[in-house]
Structures are given as C-alpha cells and as structure tokens.
Amino acid sequence: MGYQVGLTDEAQEDLGAAVRFLAEKSPEAAFRLGNELLDAALSLVVFPRRGSPVRRRPGLRKLSYRHHLIFYQVNESAQWIEVVRIWDGRRNPADLRLP
C-alpha cells in the first residue's frame, strides 16, 4: 500500500476559487486548470518529498505548478500526504496563511 493524498478544506477552497476565477474568462481553461492542479497534488504519491521545504515551517513542503504553489505535509508513518493550500503565486504573499 502506498501513500494517499488528502486536501484540507482550505486547499479545496483555494482550488475552487482558482477554477471559479478562470471560469469567468474560459470555462474550458478553468476545467483543465482544476484537473491539472488536482493531478499535480495527487502525483505526490509517487515522490512525496519532491517538493522543496518551506523556510521557517518545519515539515511543510511546496510543489510548483505553473503559477500555483501546492503546500503540503507528509506523514511517513501513516503514508499520508495532506495538501494544506493551493496558492496562486501571483496573489499578494502577505495574504497567504500557512499552518
């Protein structure tokens, strides 16, 4: 049995907000972006530590995908990856709240 990935409520809200924002311009592009971000997060089951560590946040890692940052934590003993935020890197970084 390998790793499993879950998204926190906040990460799900981030994903939904990104898709809704883009859907105003192009529903097809929004659909693709949502799927691509979700696929990127789920791909962590193969190499869970491939994202880079986040400074001053022990145990937190980030994976870049296009303009977005996927912040996550790995629980080795439970083989669980928790995606805590999916952040559009073009937004004001001062608004980002991480655990």
C-alpha positions in Angstrom: 0.0 0.0 0.0 1.4 3.4 -1.0 0.8 7.0 0.1 -2.6 8.6 -0.1 -3.3 12.3 -0.6 -6.0 14.4 1.0 -6.8 18.1 0.7 -7.8 20.2 3.7 -11.0 22.3 3.5 -8.8 25.4 2.9 -6.9 23.7 0.0 -10.3 22.7 -1.5 -11.5 26.3 -1.2 -8.3 27.5 -2.9 -8.8 25.1 -5.8 -12.4 26.1 -6.2 -11.5 29.8 -6.1 -8.9 29.4 -8.8 -11.3 27.5 -11.0 -14.2 30.0 -10.5 -11.9 32.9 -11.3 -10.7 31.4 -14.5 -14.2 30.2 -15.5 -15.3 33.8 -15.9 -13.0 34.0 -18.8 -12.8 30.5 -20.1 -14.8 27.6 -18.7 -12.7 25.1 -20.7 -9.4 26.5 -19.3 -10.8 26.5 -15.8 -11.8 22.9 -16.1 -8.3 22.0 -17.4 -6.6 24.0 -14.6 -8.6 22.4 -11.9 -7.8 18.9 -13.2 -4.1 19.7 -13.7 -3.8 21.1 -10.1 -5.5 18.1 -8.7 -3.4 15.8 -10.8 -0.2 17.6 -9.6 -1.3 17.2 -6.0 -2.2 13.5 -6.4 1.1 12.8 -8.2 2.8 13.3 -4.9 2.0 9.7 -4.1 4.9 8.7 -6.3 7.6 11.0 -4.9 6.2 12.7 -1.8 9.3 14.6 -0.9 10.0 16.1 -4.4 8.7 19.5 -3.4 11.0 21.9 -1.6 10.9 22.6 2.1 9.3 25.8 3.2 11.6 28.0 5.2 10.6 28.6 8.8 7.8 25.9 8.5 9.2 22.6 9.7 7.5 19.7 7.9 5.9 21.8 5.3 6.8 21.4 1.6 5.8 23.1 -1.6 5.4 22.0 -5.2 5.2 24.5 -8.0 2.8 24.0 -10.8 2.6 26.8 -13.4 1.6 29.9 -11.3 0.4 27.9 -8.4 2.1 26.6 -5.2 0.9 23.4 -3.6 1.7 23.4 0.1 1.7 20.0 1.8 2.8 17.9 4.7 4.0 14.3 4.6 3.2 11.8 7.4 5.7 9.0 6.8 4.3 6.5 9.3 0.7 6.8 8.1 1.8 7.2 4.5 -0.4 10.2 4.2 0.1 13.5 2.3 -2.0 16.4 3.4 -2.3 19.3 0.9 -2.9 22.4 3.1 -3.0 25.2 0.5 -3.1 25.6 -3.3 -2.0 29.2 -3.7 -1.8 31.3 -6.9 1.7 32.7 -6.7 0.5 35.9 -8.4 -1.5 36.8 -5.4 -0.1 39.0 -2.6 2.1 36.7 -0.5 1.2 38.7 2.6 -2.3 37.2 2.3 -1.0 33.6 2.5 -1.7 31.9 5.8 0.1 28.6 6.4 -0.2 26.2 9.3 
